[in-house]
Amino acid sequence: MHDHHGNVRLRSGVNQRRLLIALALAASYMFAEIAGGLLTGSLALLADAGHMLSDVVALGMSVVALRIAQRPPTPDRTYGYYRAEILAALIHGVLLVCVSIGIFLEAWDRIGAPHAILGGPMVVVAAGGLVINLIGLRILSKGRHQNLNVRGAWLHVMSDALGSVGAIVAGALIWAFGWTWADPVASVLIGLLIIHSSWALMREAVSVLMEGAPLHIDVQEIERALLAVHGVEAVHDLHVWTIASGMVSLTGHVVVKDGQRQSDLLHRVCDLLARRFHIEHATIQIEPLDFDEPGGVCFT
């Protein structure tokens, strides 16, 4: 049996360190953006600071979720606590949408009643926030391909970086031309970008919680590949789902042709799943044509 659970825990430890560094960076600059937004009167900066606050909350939640996910399985929770990461990713998406709604409401009020804004200081503060966000993105970049929870944190930081860019552009327009309307407009654009980035995250998290097939796997292709294995007569009750990021599971019933050794067939099937589809956690029930005796079970 492959030590797949051990590999996932090892990656979780690395991702936890990445999240802690990104959390420290976001928290350190959040107060600077709040002060800068109040000083300059910029909604875009305050929106960016509010989003950075959600970053701090989300990153902290991600760290807690990774710690919970590292707990070993128990007799009551045989898969362990890996789904804590998926729940955290879903909450990330919901928080992002809530932040966007708050930005839209405040921007609407600002469009009707423009405020005086200091464009120059606004650009300086937003530029500092962009630097911090770019560092955070660099730290989380590799982990986002391995873990949905880390991807949610990365999206938070990415949206915040886009917010900083929007604030810089709005501040430059206000500084150069006095266009105070650029501040609420930039805030709306930031909100739309946040919603766009959070939608895919929520959709994938819900798919995992509903035990849908992973997006990168074609279940029909797997079935065709299994039917092409020498000695396989039929395949039925094939299920593929994600336990947590990087942990794909499969179960299925394989009907064996007469005269085939079940152990040999089981080895060929498991080798195919691991080599071609990278599925290392599979449970296969082997059934003879007449189904007079129970089949075998394969754990890889």
HELIX and SHEET records of a PDB file:
HELIX    1   1 HIS A    4  THR A   40  1                                  37    
HELIX    2   2 LEU A   43  ALA A   69  1                                  27    
HELIX    3   3 ARG A   83  GLY A  112  1                                  30    
HELIX    4   4 GLY A  119  LEU A  140  1                                  22    
HELIX    5   5 GLY A  143  HIS A  145  5                                   3    
HELIX    6   6 LEU A  148  PHE A  177  1                                  30    
HELIX    7   7 ALA A  182  LEU A  209  1                                  28    
HELIX    8   8 VAL A  219  LEU A  227  1                                   9    
HELIX    9   9 GLN A  262  PHE A  277  1                                  16    
SHEET    1   A 3 VAL A 232  ALA A 244  0                                        
SHEET    2   A 3 MET A 247  VAL A 256 -1                                        
SHEET    3   A 3 HIS A 281  PRO A 288  1                                        
END                                                                             
